[in-house]
Every structure is written in structure tokens, then in C-alpha cells.
């Protein structure tokens, strides 16, 4: 009776209000509220985890730089960079493909994992055949120990390639707790090994390389065990074609992305002494301090955009991620630039003073490279994996041109400037592509007032 009276009173006060639609309206608002909260909760979880990973990376980077010195650090960079590049090439975009299909086919994530394991086996065999022959050629200017170290790195990385896809299954299915635990396992165990090296005064680059390989394999194993506990992992032949098709499109985009990220060190590993490469590697690591911001936002956005119930919801998530990322990156990079002249030599040692100016330039570049990461993952979540290739291809041309002109003249400073030029160019093109994909005015993406207002709201 009371309920009927209440409904009658509402009808008298609001005669044009359809009472029947209220439950659906409230349910729609509630669902939207839950989705926004879920996105923020996942973003916070991923950000905290990525900060932890970055902190471990910073500590290990400091200790390894001091243990090996510029020459040893440069040899380690030369040995690791080529296997990483080869793994990325033969990977054929399967990391992004596994993430996408795990999100779209959450009820069949175990089949996605099983199919990825089989694909990874063939990728590993192909990479071994190509890399074992290629590495001595490209590293002919390095010592025999660096070449041998690089070959061992290649074998171990390729052997665990299929197993590493388990992390992307966890990301795609939005199992962020499990994903973050697995992601933390590798850096924490690596830090523990480096602390042992520090205590026992181990100065051999090969020992550090083995630590990298062992702890990354441990991380992938944890991810695989977690997936196997929650999913029935089995090979599904009908998934191979869509995985390869999406992966192939992502691969076309990932090649220029990898080249943009690594071309400078790939070229420098061939043409410049290990001491200079070691200083540049430290500058790159220093600029990577801001990586947790972009990484957390991009990883969260990919899963939520891919799993959005409607295109409009995915577009709104991508725009929100862009604004938050830009605001946070600008603040973080500004603070880091101010502290670089004092903190970098203080933490890494006076031998790395030549890293200061390139480090500042790369910190500025990290704003654009981080935003490129966020926008690219947003486009992949919209099932547009080829579009980042357009921007990255233009950026790659700028990288090659910049290195050809600036590296012979200014050395590692020229390489840093070439990276900055490339990332800015890529960013401009990606903004245009995102605006077209989401049917939004590009000026709306740069309106940081809403992001600042929401951040203020969270703090109150």
C-alpha cells in the first residue's frame, strides 16, 4: 500500500514520467558506474604494480651499472638488444593477438593459450635458425664473449616464447591480480639475484645475462601455472588462423614500433664503442622511470576497450585514458628533468656523467613515447591493429634520418635527439588516427580540465 501511494505521488508530481523505465534506467546507470569504478580499480592496481616493477628495475639498473661499469654495461646491452629484437620479429604480433582474443573469447581463453603455445614452438624454431646465423654478423665488432652471450640469450628467450603468452592471456581476460603477481615475480627475483651478486662482488656481464633469462622464465612459468589452474589449456586448430591474422596485422605495426624503440641501440651496438653505449643505456633507463604511468594506463585501456559492450563505451574509455596519460606524463617528466643533473650522477656514479644531457632529452621524449603506447593500445582494443603501423612507420623514417645525420656528429646526444624527433612525429599521426577512429574532435583529447577535476574529486 505504501509503495502504491509513493508511486501515485510520483506520478502526480511528474505526470510525463514513465515509471516502467525507471528500473532499466537505474540499472544502466549502475552498470556504467561499476564499469568506471572497475576501470579505475584496474588502473590503480596496474599502476601500483608497474611502479613496483619500475622501482625494482631502477635498483637493479643502478647496481648493474656500478658492478659492470660503462664498458661491461655496454657489452651487456649489445648482447641483449639483438635477441630481443629477433624475438619481437618472429613473434609475429602474437602477444597483442593473444591479449585481444583472450578478451573477446573469455570463455575459451584456455584454447587461446593452448594454440599460442603451439604457435610459440614454431616461432622459436624459426628464430633460432635465423638468429644463430645473424648475431655473429651484426656483432662482428664486439668481443667473442659478447657474441656468445648474445647467442645464449637468444636460445633461452625463444625456448620460453610460447610460455610467455600466458601473461597476455591473464591481461586479456582482465585477471589483473594474477597478471600483476606474475609481472612482479620476475623483477623481484631478478633484484634478489643482483643483490647476491653485489654482496659477493660478481662483475661478469654473462652472470647478469643469466639472471635476466632465469627470472624472466620464472615469471612466464608462474603465469602459465595460473592460467592452467583456471582454464582448460588445449590446442584449438580453428583459432590458429584468426590468431595469425590479427597477429599479422599487429606485427606490421609492431615492427616499426620495435625499430623506433631499439633502432638507436641496434645501430650503436654495431658502430660505437661499448663505453658510449653503456652511457646511453643508462640514459634510456633513467628516462624509463616514467614508464609505469603509460604502461599501467595502456595495459588497462587495451583490455577494457576490447571488452567494451558498445563502441561508444570503448571510445569514451580511450579518450579518458588519453587525458589521464597526458596529464600524468607531463607532471612526471617535468619533475624528472629538473632532478636529472643532480640525481643521475649521484645514483649511477660519476662515470655516467656523459649520460646527463641525453637523459634529459630522453625524459622529454618519454612523454610522447608513453602517449604513443597508450594511443596504440587504444586502437588495438578497437580492432584497429594496423593503424599504429602508419604512425610508427612515419616515426621510423624520422628515426633513421635523425640517426644518419646526428649520430656521427653528436654521438649519443644525437641519438637522443633523433629519438625525440621520432616520438613527436609518431604522436602527431596517432592523435589524428585516434580522433578519426573515435569520431571525436582532437581538441577534446587535450582538454585536461576534466582529468584534473576528476583527480581533485578523488582526493576529496
C-alpha positions, 0 to 999 in steps of 0.5 A, spaced: 500 500 500 505 504 501 509 503 495 502 504 491 501 511 494 509 513 493 508 511 486 501 515 485 505 521 488 510 520 483 506 520 478 502 526 480 508 530 481 511 528 474 505 526 470 510 525 463 514 520 467 514 513 465 515 509 471 516 502 467 523 505 465 525 507 471 528 500 473 532 499 466 534 506 467 537 505 474 540 499 472 544 502 466 546 507 470 549 502 475 552 498 470 556 504 467 558 506 474 561 499 476 564 499 469 568 506 471 569 504 478 572 497 475 576 501 470 579 505 475 580 499 480 584 496 474 588 502 473 590 503 480 592 496 481 596 496 474 599 502 476 601 500 483 604 494 480 608 497 474 611 502 479 613 496 483 616 493 477 619 500 475 622 501 482 625 494 482 628 495 475 631 502 477 635 498 483 637 493 479 639 498 473 643 502 478 647 496 481 648 493 474 651 499 472 656 500 478 658 492 478 659 492 470 661 499 469 660 503 462 664 498 458 661 491 461 654 495 461 655 496 454 657 489 452 651 487 456 646 491 452 649 489 445 648 482 447 641 483 449 638 488 444 639 483 438 635 477 441 630 481 443 629 484 437 629 477 433 624 475 438 619 481 437 620 479 429 618 472 429 613 473 434 609 475 429 604 480 433 602 474 437 602 477 444 597 483 442 593 477 438 593 473 444 591 479 449 585 481 444 582 474 443 583 472 450 578 478 451 573 477 446 573 469 447 573 469 455 570 463 455 575 459 451 581 463 453 584 456 455 584 454 447 587 461 446 593 459 450 593 452 448 594 454 440 599 460 442 603 455 445 603 451 439 604 457 435 610 459 440 614 452 438 614 454 431 616 461 432 622 459 436 624 454 431 624 459 426 628 464 430 633 460 432 635 458 425 635 465 423 638 468 429 644 463 430 646 465 423 645 473 424 648 475 431 655 473 429 654 478 423 651 484 426 656 483 432 662 482 428 665 488 432 664 486 439 668 481 443 667 473 442 664 473 449 659 478 447 657 474 441 656 468 445 652 471 450 648 474 445 647 467 442 645 464 449 640 469 450 637 468 444 636 460 445 633 461 452 628 467 450 625 463 444 625 456 448 620 460 453 616 464 447 610 460 447 610 460 455 610 467 455 603 468 452 600 466 458 601 473 461 597 476 455 592 471 456 591 473 464 591 481 461 586 479 456 581 476 460 582 482 465 585 477 471 589 483 473 591 480 480 594 474 477 597 478 471 600 483 476 603 477 481 606 474 475 609 481 472 612 482 479 615 475 480 620 476 475 623 483 477 623 481 484 627 475 483 631 478 478 633 484 484 634 478 489 639 475 484 643 482 483 643 483 490 647 476 491 651 478 486 653 485 489 654 482 496 659 477 493 662 482 488 660 478 481 662 483 475 661 478 469 656 481 464 654 473 462 652 472 470 647 478 469 645 475 462 643 469 466 639 472 471 635 476 466 633 469 462 632 465 469 627 470 472 624 472 466 622 464 465 620 464 472 615 469 471 612 466 464 612 459 468 608 462 474 603 465 469 602 459 465 601 455 472 595 460 473 592 460 467 592 452 467 589 452 474 583 456 471 582 454 464 582 448 460 589 449 456 588 445 449 590 446 442 584 449 438 586 448 430 580 453 428 583 459 432 590 458 429 588 462 423 584 468 426 590 468 431 595 469 425 591 474 422 590 479 427 597 477 429 599 479 422 596 485 422 599 487 429 606 485 427 606 490 421 605 495 426 609 492 431 615 492 427 616 499 426 614 500 433 620 495 435 625 499 430 623 506 433 624 503 440 631 499 439 633 502 432 638 507 436 641 501 440 641 496 434 645 501 430 650 503 436 651 496 438 654 495 431 658 502 430 660 505 437 664 503 442 661 499 448 663 505 453 658 510 449 653 505 449 653 503 456 652 511 457 646 511 453 643 505 456 643 508 462 640 514 459 634 510 456 633 507 463 633 513 467 628 516 462 624 509 463 622 511 470 616 514 467 614 508 464 609 505 469 604 511 468 603 509 460 604 502 461 599 501 467 594 506 463 595 502 456 595 495 459 588 497 462 585 501 456 587 495 451 583 490 455 577 494 457 576 497 450 576 490 447 571 488 452 567 494 451 559 492 450 558 498 445 563 502 441 561 508 444 563 505 451 570 503 448 571 510 445 569 514 451 574 509 455 580 511 450 579 518 450 579 518 458 585 514 458 588 519 453 587 525 458 589 521 464 596 519 460 597 526 458 596 529 464 600 524 468 606 524 463 607 531 463 607 532 471 612 526 471 617 528 466 617 535 468 619 533 475 624 528 472 628 533 468 629 538 473 632 532 478 636 529 472 643 533 473 643 532 480 640 525 481 643 521 475 650 522 477 649 521 484 645 514 483 649 511 477 656 514 479 660 519 476 662 515 470 655 516 467 656 523 467 656 523 459 649 520 460 646 527 463 644 531 457 641 525 453 637 523 459 634 529 459 632 529 452 630 522 453 625 524 459 622 529 454 621 524 449 618 519 454 612 523 454 610 522 447 613 515 447 608 513 453 602 517 449 604 513 443 603 506 447 597 508 450 594 511 443 596 504 440 593 500 445 587 504 444 586 502 437 588 495 438 582 494 443 578 497 437 580 492 432 584 497 429 591 493 429 594 496 423 593 503 424 599 504 429 603 501 423 602 508 419 604 512 425 610 508 427 612 507 420 612 515 419 616 515 426 621 510 423 623 514 417 624 520 422 628 515 426 633 513 421 634 520 418 635 523 425 640 517 426 644 518 419 645 525 420 646 526 428 649 520 430 656 521 427 656 528 429 653 528 436 654 521 438 649 519 443 646 526 444 644 525 437 641 519 438 637 522 443 635 527 439 633 523 433 629 519 438 625 525 440 624 527 433 621 520 432 616 520 438 613 527 436 612 525 429 609 518 431 604 522 436 602 527 431 599 521 426 596 517 432 592 523 435 589 524 428 588 516 427 585 516 434 580 522 433 578 519 426 577 512 429 573 515 435 569 520 431 571 525 436 574 532 435 582 532 437 581 538 441 577 534 446 583 529 447 587 535 450 582 538 454 585 536 461 580 540 465 576 534 466 582 529 468 584 534 473 577 535 476 576 528 476 583 527 480 581 533 485 574 529 486 578 523 488 582 526 493 576 529 496 
